[in-house]
Amino acid sequence: MRKLTGDQKRDIAVSLTKRDEDIDLSDMPERLDWSGAVRGMFYRPPKRPVTMRLDEDVVAWLKGFGPGYQTKANLLLRHAMMNSGERKSTTR
């Protein structure tokens, strides 16, 4: 998660001083129809710390994308897992 900017921190501080009934929600009406909702859309599986030994060039390639190389490696492994023909239990 990225750090908040000064403007964002200021906006949050102002919002915290308001009472609930003083907040104007007219530009975002209440959602009454949830028929198009997707269950688990924002689910993030729990993480487990592991130690892996990877080739130096692979690590350099992953780090070449910038910060978050471990997340990139996880996405690549998840893609391979989801596209492999085999479906094995993910629990141990």
Contacts in CASP RR format, 6 or more apart in sequence:
PFRMAT RR
TARGET T0000
AUTHOR 0000-0000-0000
METHOD contacts of the structure
MODEL  1
MRKLTGDQKRDIAVSLTKRDEDIDLSDMPERLDWSGAVRGMFYRPPKRPV
TMRLDEDVVAWLKGFGPGYQTKANLLLRHAMMNSGERKSTTR
4 12 0 8 1.000
15 23 0 8 1.000
54 73 0 8 1.000
59 69 0 8 1.000
62 69 0 8 1.000
62 70 0 8 1.000
62 72 0 8 1.000
62 73 0 8 1.000
63 69 0 8 1.000
65 72 0 8 1.000
END
